[in-house]
Amino acid sequence: MQKFKQTDFDIEMLPSEARKELIDFYQFLLSKYRKEINKVEALKKLFMKPKGKLPYNYKFNREEAHGR
C-alpha cells in the first residue's frame, strides 16, 4: 500500500461535488473514531476503579444467577 503525506492530496483537482463528498467522508471518519476512542477511554477508567472485592473463595454459579 502506498503511503501518502498530508501534502500529497490536492483536493482542488477534484470536481466540486467530489470535494464535498470527500470532506463529508472525512468528517464522518473523525466523528466515528473520536467516539471509539472515547468509548475505549471510558471503559479503561471503569475497569481501573473496581467497586469492592469478591471473597477469596468466591465461585460464580451460572444456574443461580440465571434462575427464575
C-alpha positions in Angstrom: 0.0 0.0 0.0 1.3 3.4 -1.0 1.8 5.9 1.9 0.6 9.4 1.4 1.6 12.5 3.3 -1.0 15.2 4.0 0.7 17.4 1.4 0.2 14.7 -1.3 -3.5 15.5 -1.6 -4.7 18.4 -3.7 -8.5 18.3 -3.4 -8.7 21.3 -5.7 -8.1 18.9 -8.6 -11.4 17.3 -7.9 -14.8 18.5 -9.1 -16.8 20.5 -6.6 -19.2 17.6 -5.8 -16.3 15.2 -5.2 -14.7 17.7 -2.8 -17.9 18.0 -0.9 -18.2 14.2 -0.6 -14.5 13.9 0.4 -15.0 16.5 3.2 -18.2 14.8 4.3 -16.5 11.4 4.5 -13.5 12.9 6.3 -15.9 14.5 8.9 -17.7 11.1 9.3 -14.3 9.4 10.0 -13.4 12.0 12.5 -16.6 11.6 14.5 -16.6 7.8 14.2 -13.1 7.3 15.6 -13.5 10.0 18.3 -16.4 8.0 19.6 -14.5 4.8 19.5 -11.5 6.4 21.3 -13.9 7.9 23.9 -15.6 4.5 24.5 -12.2 2.8 25.0 -11.1 5.5 27.4 -14.4 5.3 29.4 -14.0 1.5 29.6 -10.4 1.8 30.8 -11.5 4.2 33.5 -14.4 2.0 34.6 -12.3 -1.1 34.9 -9.4 0.6 36.6 -11.6 1.6 39.5 -13.2 -1.6 40.9 -16.1 -1.2 43.3 -15.4 -3.7 46.1 -13.8 -7.1 46.3 -15.1 -10.6 46.0 -14.3 -13.1 48.8 -11.2 -15.2 48.3 -13.2 -18.4 47.7 -16.0 -16.9 45.6 -17.3 -19.1 42.8 -19.8 -17.9 40.2 -22.9 -20.1 39.9 -24.4 -19.6 36.5 -27.6 -21.6 37.4 -28.2 -19.4 40.4 -27.5 -16.2 38.5 -30.0 -17.1 35.7 -32.6 -18.8 37.9 -36.1 -17.6 37.6 
